[in-house]
Amino acid sequence: MVEVRKRDKESTGSLLRRFTRKVQQSRVLLDARKRKHATRPKSKAKKHKDALRREVKRKEYDKLRKLGKEVQGR
């Protein structure tokens, strides 16, 4: 946790600058941004299912391309 106390005769602007600098040096914002987009790891079965689906789609796309058909959605 970052804590900054106001010094005697210190302006609010300089206090804010000191606080901002302390926050950046403490890397608090970097950690918060990393956690913001964190996702839960997929299970092994889910990964396998997704890989099989991609393989089927790829084979279907290659087959249509070889036949000279127009492929929708790509």
Residue pairs with C-beta under 8 A, 6 or more apart in sequence:
2 19
2 22
2 23
2 26
2 28
4 15
4 18
4 19
4 22
6 15
7 15
23 29
42 50
61 71
61 74
64 71
65 71
